[in-house]
Amino acid sequence: MAALDGLPPLRDVIARHGLDAKKALGQNFLLDLNLTQKVARTAGSLEGATVIEVGPGPGGLTRAILALGAKKVIAIERDARCLPALQEISDHYPGRLEVIEGDALKTDFETLARGEPVKIIANLPYNVGTQLLVNWLLPGHWPPFWQSLTLMFQKEVGQRIVAGEDDNHYGRLGVLCGWRTQAHMAFDIPPQAFTPPPKVTSTVVHLEPIEKPLPCDPDKLEKVTLAAFGQRRKMLRQSLKPIGGEALLARAEIDPQRRAETLSVEEFCRIANLI
């Protein structure tokens, strides 16, 4: 990859700019440029695409996305120390990299997209990854502004994203992702591929929006799943008591003695629509 894009190896970039990963920012830098290309390729063809990246750090994944032909990368980076390294990439790809210093949780991504279809590709910081995903899943209107999400998470989170009913990993995240997307785990990345190595294996998950998901109010579905899985070991008649309990379940024609992990996405939507 260094030979492909003519930029120096990431280890040299990190050393030159003093970019030790900060635990407080959930940083773990992926230095293997073959792996960053593999992540970028998981998003499909990037030729002429506009890509939003969150937490580029020293820019390994950014370089892969640009080298694979993206027309434009909009990168949101909270750590000001990384900006000089990203500027070097911007200079190498004039007009194709826009770096925004800021907090991804406070960023209006749809406005950033400027009405263009975008792909979101990111090695998400561990401490904000799940919340960002939920934000992208639950806009009031659908289909969303993004064409696909190609995201790196801790493997346990990836398993929760793709899980269906009767799976030990099934929970709120599985319901929300199953409702509005087709999601699959693409491949795992071992801890030693990162600097510093995290304590867990990571995984890359690819999600594409379902054009016409089951009709349901996002806020109500989130309310139901929070209640149901907040007390997942209890029967639904107990866990859903604050929002209607047995009476609500009777209207939805669902056995109140069942537990949350046995309900399908369709059944969760049915309950939500009756609130």
MARRO-851002 format. One record per residue (C-alpha): x, y negated, z negated. Coordinates in nm, 3 decimals. Layout:
<rec X="X" Y="Y" Z="Z"/>
...
//
This chain:
<rec X="0.000" Y="0.000" Z="0.000"/>
<rec X="0.284" Y="-0.240" Z="-0.078"/>
<rec X="0.417" Y="-0.163" Z="0.271"/>
<rec X="0.067" Y="-0.200" Z="0.414"/>
<rec X="-0.004" Y="-0.548" Z="0.279"/>
<rec X="0.351" Y="-0.674" Z="0.232"/>
<rec X="0.290" Y="-0.776" Z="-0.129"/>
<rec X="0.514" Y="-0.662" Z="-0.418"/>
<rec X="0.433" Y="-0.356" Z="-0.636"/>
<rec X="0.183" Y="-0.425" Z="-0.914"/>
<rec X="0.433" Y="-0.338" Z="-1.188"/>
<rec X="0.658" Y="-0.615" Z="-1.058"/>
<rec X="0.366" Y="-0.858" Z="-1.047"/>
<rec X="0.266" Y="-0.775" Z="-1.404"/>
<rec X="0.624" Y="-0.809" Z="-1.532"/>
<rec X="0.685" Y="-1.137" Z="-1.350"/>
<rec X="0.366" Y="-1.299" Z="-1.482"/>
<rec X="0.381" Y="-1.142" Z="-1.831"/>
<rec X="0.043" Y="-0.975" Z="-1.792"/>
<rec X="0.023" Y="-0.738" Z="-2.086"/>
<rec X="-0.332" Y="-0.599" Z="-2.098"/>
<rec X="-0.546" Y="-0.749" Z="-2.375"/>
<rec X="-0.761" Y="-0.510" Z="-2.577"/>
<rec X="-0.997" Y="-0.794" Z="-2.672"/>
<rec X="-1.082" Y="-0.837" Z="-2.303"/>
<rec X="-1.125" Y="-0.463" Z="-2.245"/>
<rec X="-0.836" Y="-0.464" Z="-1.999"/>
<rec X="-0.675" Y="-0.150" Z="-1.858"/>
<rec X="-0.487" Y="-0.218" Z="-1.536"/>
<rec X="-0.500" Y="0.042" Z="-1.259"/>
<rec X="-0.154" Y="0.034" Z="-1.097"/>
<rec X="-0.172" Y="0.326" Z="-0.854"/>
<rec X="-0.245" Y="0.157" Z="-0.522"/>
<rec X="-0.351" Y="0.487" Z="-0.365"/>
<rec X="-0.623" Y="0.511" Z="-0.632"/>
<rec X="-0.736" Y="0.151" Z="-0.585"/>
<rec X="-0.779" Y="0.226" Z="-0.215"/>
<rec X="-0.978" Y="0.539" Z="-0.301"/>
<rec X="-1.207" Y="0.329" Z="-0.523"/>
<rec X="-1.256" Y="0.072" Z="-0.248"/>
<rec X="-1.329" Y="0.340" Z="0.014"/>
<rec X="-1.604" Y="0.483" Z="-0.208"/>
<rec X="-1.807" Y="0.171" Z="-0.123"/>
<rec X="-1.814" Y="0.276" Z="0.245"/>
<rec X="-1.692" Y="0.062" Z="0.532"/>
<rec X="-1.571" Y="-0.278" Z="0.416"/>
<rec X="-1.502" Y="-0.414" Z="0.763"/>
<rec X="-1.652" Y="-0.763" Z="0.771"/>
<rec X="-1.818" Y="-0.720" Z="0.430"/>
<rec X="-1.852" Y="-0.972" Z="0.149"/>
<rec X="-1.748" Y="-0.817" Z="-0.182"/>
<rec X="-1.789" Y="-0.941" Z="-0.539"/>
<rec X="-1.530" Y="-0.808" Z="-0.784"/>
<rec X="-1.542" Y="-0.846" Z="-1.163"/>
<rec X="-1.222" Y="-0.849" Z="-1.369"/>
<rec X="-0.959" Y="-0.818" Z="-1.094"/>
<rec X="-0.670" Y="-0.860" Z="-1.340"/>
<rec X="-0.342" Y="-0.858" Z="-1.142"/>
<rec X="-0.535" Y="-0.773" Z="-0.825"/>
<rec X="-0.468" Y="-0.410" Z="-0.739"/>
<rec X="-0.827" Y="-0.335" Z="-0.639"/>
<rec X="-0.857" Y="-0.680" Z="-0.480"/>
<rec X="-0.566" Y="-0.598" Z="-0.250"/>
<rec X="-0.720" Y="-0.265" Z="-0.154"/>
<rec X="-1.055" Y="-0.427" Z="-0.067"/>
<rec X="-0.889" Y="-0.693" Z="0.148"/>
<rec X="-0.655" Y="-0.444" Z="0.317"/>
<rec X="-0.959" Y="-0.235" Z="0.413"/>
<rec X="-1.106" Y="-0.526" Z="0.607"/>
<rec X="-1.341" Y="-0.718" Z="0.375"/>
<rec X="-1.425" Y="-1.056" Z="0.525"/>
<rec X="-1.443" Y="-1.218" Z="0.183"/>
<rec X="-1.380" Y="-1.123" Z="-0.179"/>
<rec X="-1.529" Y="-1.332" Z="-0.460"/>
<rec X="-1.346" Y="-1.237" Z="-0.780"/>
<rec X="-1.458" Y="-1.339" Z="-1.130"/>
<rec X="-1.171" Y="-1.338" Z="-1.379"/>
<rec X="-1.193" Y="-1.450" Z="-1.741"/>
<rec X="-0.820" Y="-1.424" Z="-1.818"/>
<rec X="-0.643" Y="-1.739" Z="-1.699"/>
<rec X="-0.307" Y="-1.559" Z="-1.717"/>
<rec X="-0.408" Y="-1.355" Z="-1.409"/>
<rec X="-0.485" Y="-1.654" Z="-1.188"/>
<rec X="-0.127" Y="-1.711" Z="-1.056"/>
<rec X="-0.102" Y="-1.345" Z="-0.949"/>
<rec X="-0.440" Y="-1.369" Z="-0.776"/>
<rec X="-0.330" Y="-1.692" Z="-0.607"/>
<rec X="-0.043" Y="-1.501" Z="-0.445"/>
<rec X="-0.297" Y="-1.260" Z="-0.294"/>
<rec X="-0.511" Y="-1.553" Z="-0.181"/>
<rec X="-0.209" Y="-1.710" Z="-0.009"/>
<rec X="-0.140" Y="-1.380" Z="0.165"/>
<rec X="-0.502" Y="-1.356" Z="0.289"/>
<rec X="-0.588" Y="-1.721" Z="0.368"/>
<rec X="-0.956" Y="-1.803" Z="0.329"/>
<rec X="-1.056" Y="-1.451" Z="0.231"/>
<rec X="-1.022" Y="-1.455" Z="-0.150"/>
<rec X="-1.217" Y="-1.688" Z="-0.376"/>
<rec X="-1.125" Y="-1.663" Z="-0.744"/>
<rec X="-1.364" Y="-1.797" Z="-1.006"/>
<rec X="-1.242" Y="-1.832" Z="-1.363"/>
<rec X="-1.529" Y="-1.747" Z="-1.591"/>
<rec X="-1.727" Y="-1.497" Z="-1.796"/>
<rec X="-1.905" Y="-1.238" Z="-1.580"/>
<rec X="-2.189" Y="-1.209" Z="-1.833"/>
<rec X="-2.265" Y="-1.579" Z="-1.779"/>
<rec X="-2.225" Y="-1.570" Z="-1.400"/>
<rec X="-2.517" Y="-1.611" Z="-1.160"/>
<rec X="-2.417" Y="-1.342" Z="-0.911"/>
<rec X="-2.709" Y="-1.397" Z="-0.678"/>
<rec X="-2.610" Y="-1.761" Z="-0.631"/>
<rec X="-2.252" Y="-1.650" Z="-0.563"/>
<rec X="-2.377" Y="-1.422" Z="-0.286"/>
<rec X="-2.515" Y="-1.728" Z="-0.104"/>
<rec X="-2.788" Y="-1.527" Z="0.061"/>
<rec X="-2.546" Y="-1.282" Z="0.221"/>
<rec X="-2.566" Y="-0.906" Z="0.159"/>
<rec X="-2.280" Y="-0.815" Z="-0.074"/>
<rec X="-2.116" Y="-0.507" Z="-0.217"/>
<rec X="-2.004" Y="-0.516" Z="-0.578"/>
<rec X="-1.682" Y="-0.324" Z="-0.647"/>
<rec X="-1.516" Y="-0.339" Z="-0.986"/>
<rec X="-1.301" Y="-0.175" Z="-1.247"/>
<rec X="-1.529" Y="-0.314" Z="-1.515"/>
<rec X="-1.390" Y="-0.417" Z="-1.853"/>
<rec X="-1.505" Y="-0.148" Z="-2.097"/>
<rec X="-1.664" Y="-0.397" Z="-2.335"/>
<rec X="-1.907" Y="-0.555" Z="-2.084"/>
<rec X="-1.953" Y="-0.291" Z="-1.813"/>
<rec X="-2.283" Y="-0.140" Z="-1.927"/>
<rec X="-2.450" Y="-0.477" Z="-1.986"/>
<rec X="-2.345" Y="-0.602" Z="-1.642"/>
<rec X="-2.492" Y="-0.291" Z="-1.481"/>
<rec X="-2.823" Y="-0.337" Z="-1.665"/>
<rec X="-2.832" Y="-0.703" Z="-1.553"/>
<rec X="-2.786" Y="-0.596" Z="-1.189"/>
<rec X="-3.056" Y="-0.328" Z="-1.223"/>
<rec X="-3.329" Y="-0.543" Z="-1.375"/>
<rec X="-3.395" Y="-0.856" Z="-1.169"/>
<rec X="-3.763" Y="-0.942" Z="-1.138"/>
<rec X="-3.755" Y="-0.900" Z="-0.759"/>
<rec X="-3.641" Y="-0.599" Z="-0.558"/>
<rec X="-3.456" Y="-0.500" Z="-0.336"/>
<rec X="-3.166" Y="-0.682" Z="-0.506"/>
<rec X="-2.906" Y="-0.916" Z="-0.356"/>
<rec X="-2.647" Y="-0.634" Z="-0.356"/>
<rec X="-2.619" Y="-0.353" Z="-0.103"/>
<rec X="-2.430" Y="-0.119" Z="-0.332"/>
<rec X="-2.244" Y="-0.099" Z="-0.663"/>
<rec X="-1.912" Y="0.087" Z="-0.682"/>
<rec X="-1.807" Y="0.069" Z="-1.044"/>
<rec X="-1.554" Y="0.224" Z="-1.277"/>
<rec X="-1.665" Y="0.323" Z="-1.627"/>
<rec X="-1.563" Y="0.550" Z="-1.908"/>
<rec X="-1.668" Y="0.898" Z="-1.795"/>
<rec X="-1.929" Y="0.926" Z="-2.071"/>
<rec X="-2.102" Y="0.613" Z="-1.936"/>
<rec X="-2.088" Y="0.753" Z="-1.583"/>
<rec X="-2.257" Y="1.072" Z="-1.704"/>
<rec X="-2.532" Y="0.865" Z="-1.865"/>
<rec X="-2.587" Y="0.671" Z="-1.541"/>
<rec X="-2.648" Y="0.979" Z="-1.325"/>
<rec X="-2.829" Y="1.194" Z="-1.587"/>
<rec X="-3.186" Y="1.310" Z="-1.542"/>
<rec X="-3.438" Y="1.451" Z="-1.789"/>
<rec X="-3.332" Y="1.746" Z="-2.004"/>
<rec X="-2.967" Y="1.648" Z="-1.965"/>
<rec X="-2.777" Y="1.581" Z="-2.289"/>
<rec X="-2.651" Y="1.252" Z="-2.140"/>
<rec X="-2.999" Y="1.131" Z="-2.040"/>
<rec X="-3.107" Y="0.806" Z="-2.199"/>
<rec X="-3.212" Y="0.450" Z="-2.129"/>
<rec X="-2.937" Y="0.402" Z="-1.870"/>
<rec X="-3.037" Y="0.719" Z="-1.682"/>
<rec X="-3.399" Y="0.605" Z="-1.665"/>
<rec X="-3.316" Y="0.255" Z="-1.542"/>
<rec X="-3.066" Y="0.381" Z="-1.283"/>
<rec X="-3.293" Y="0.666" Z="-1.175"/>
<rec X="-3.584" Y="0.426" Z="-1.134"/>
<rec X="-3.421" Y="0.183" Z="-0.895"/>
<rec X="-3.112" Y="0.353" Z="-0.749"/>
<rec X="-2.958" Y="0.665" Z="-0.607"/>
<rec X="-2.646" Y="0.714" Z="-0.817"/>
<rec X="-2.363" Y="0.965" Z="-0.806"/>
<rec X="-2.025" Y="1.009" Z="-0.970"/>
<rec X="-1.757" Y="0.995" Z="-0.701"/>
<rec X="-1.436" Y="1.100" Z="-0.881"/>
<rec X="-1.254" Y="1.083" Z="-1.214"/>
<rec X="-0.938" Y="0.888" Z="-1.294"/>
<rec X="-0.708" Y="1.018" Z="-1.571"/>
<rec X="-0.593" Y="0.788" Z="-1.855"/>
<rec X="-0.229" Y="0.795" Z="-1.740"/>
<rec X="-0.319" Y="0.610" Z="-1.420"/>
<rec X="-0.379" Y="0.295" Z="-1.626"/>
<rec X="-0.162" Y="0.051" Z="-1.817"/>
<rec X="-0.212" Y="0.084" Z="-2.108"/>
<rec X="-0.367" Y="0.433" Z="-2.089"/>
<rec X="-0.718" Y="0.434" Z="-2.242"/>
<rec X="-0.813" Y="0.716" Z="-2.477"/>
<rec X="-1.074" Y="0.851" Z="-2.235"/>
<rec X="-1.106" Y="0.960" Z="-1.874"/>
<rec X="-1.263" Y="0.708" Z="-1.638"/>
<rec X="-1.499" Y="0.775" Z="-1.349"/>
<rec X="-1.612" Y="0.589" Z="-1.039"/>
<rec X="-1.988" Y="0.569" Z="-0.987"/>
<rec X="-2.156" Y="0.461" Z="-0.664"/>
<rec X="-2.514" Y="0.329" Z="-0.672"/>
<rec X="-2.740" Y="0.228" Z="-0.385"/>
<rec X="-3.078" Y="0.061" Z="-0.434"/>
<rec X="-3.401" Y="0.247" Z="-0.363"/>
<rec X="-3.591" Y="0.013" Z="-0.132"/>
<rec X="-3.932" Y="0.086" Z="-0.286"/>
<rec X="-3.899" Y="0.224" Z="-0.641"/>
<rec X="-4.205" Y="0.321" Z="-0.845"/>
<rec X="-4.409" Y="0.009" Z="-0.927"/>
<rec X="-4.319" Y="-0.098" Z="-1.281"/>
<rec X="-4.241" Y="-0.412" Z="-1.478"/>
<rec X="-3.867" Y="-0.413" Z="-1.567"/>
<rec X="-3.922" Y="-0.576" Z="-1.906"/>
<rec X="-4.188" Y="-0.324" Z="-2.006"/>
<rec X="-3.979" Y="-0.029" Z="-1.890"/>
<rec X="-3.682" Y="-0.157" Z="-2.087"/>
<rec X="-3.908" Y="-0.197" Z="-2.393"/>
<rec X="-4.034" Y="0.162" Z="-2.366"/>
<rec X="-3.689" Y="0.314" Z="-2.312"/>
<rec X="-3.538" Y="0.115" Z="-2.599"/>
<rec X="-3.810" Y="0.240" Z="-2.835"/>
<rec X="-3.806" Y="0.600" Z="-2.711"/>
<rec X="-3.430" Y="0.651" Z="-2.710"/>
<rec X="-3.371" Y="0.435" Z="-3.017"/>
<rec X="-3.507" Y="0.733" Z="-3.214"/>
<rec X="-3.440" Y="1.007" Z="-2.961"/>
<rec X="-3.454" Y="1.293" Z="-3.213"/>
<rec X="-3.809" Y="1.204" Z="-3.309"/>
<rec X="-4.128" Y="1.295" Z="-3.127"/>
<rec X="-4.268" Y="1.025" Z="-2.901"/>
<rec X="-4.568" Y="0.970" Z="-3.125"/>
<rec X="-4.323" Y="0.842" Z="-3.387"/>
<rec X="-4.061" Y="0.664" Z="-3.175"/>
<rec X="-4.325" Y="0.479" Z="-2.971"/>
<rec X="-4.538" Y="0.387" Z="-3.274"/>
<rec X="-4.440" Y="0.016" Z="-3.261"/>
<rec X="-4.573" Y="-0.017" Z="-2.904"/>
<rec X="-4.887" Y="0.196" Z="-2.917"/>
<rec X="-4.785" Y="0.544" Z="-3.027"/>
<rec X="-5.035" Y="0.826" Z="-2.982"/>
<rec X="-5.306" Y="0.607" Z="-2.831"/>
<rec X="-5.068" Y="0.486" Z="-2.559"/>
<rec X="-4.945" Y="0.840" Z="-2.492"/>
<rec X="-5.300" Y="0.970" Z="-2.468"/>
<rec X="-5.380" Y="0.713" Z="-2.199"/>
<rec X="-5.063" Y="0.816" Z="-2.015"/>
<rec X="-5.163" Y="1.184" Z="-2.053"/>
<rec X="-4.833" Y="1.272" Z="-2.217"/>
<rec X="-4.802" Y="1.514" Z="-2.508"/>
<rec X="-4.712" Y="1.304" Z="-2.817"/>
<rec X="-4.498" Y="1.589" Z="-2.952"/>
<rec X="-4.249" Y="1.563" Z="-2.667"/>
<rec X="-3.915" Y="1.387" Z="-2.712"/>
<rec X="-3.775" Y="1.109" Z="-2.498"/>
<rec X="-3.513" Y="1.318" Z="-2.317"/>
<rec X="-3.785" Y="1.543" Z="-2.166"/>
<rec X="-3.968" Y="1.263" Z="-1.984"/>
<rec X="-3.911" Y="1.195" Z="-1.616"/>
<rec X="-3.859" Y="0.847" Z="-1.474"/>
<rec X="-4.214" Y="0.862" Z="-1.336"/>
<rec X="-4.354" Y="0.934" Z="-1.683"/>
<rec X="-4.161" Y="0.646" Z="-1.837"/>
<rec X="-4.300" Y="0.415" Z="-1.567"/>
<rec X="-4.650" Y="0.546" Z="-1.635"/>
<rec X="-4.620" Y="0.456" Z="-2.004"/>
<rec X="-4.469" Y="0.113" Z="-1.927"/>
<rec X="-4.753" Y="0.030" Z="-1.688"/>
<rec X="-5.009" Y="0.091" Z="-1.964"/>
<rec X="-4.856" Y="-0.150" Z="-2.217"/>
//
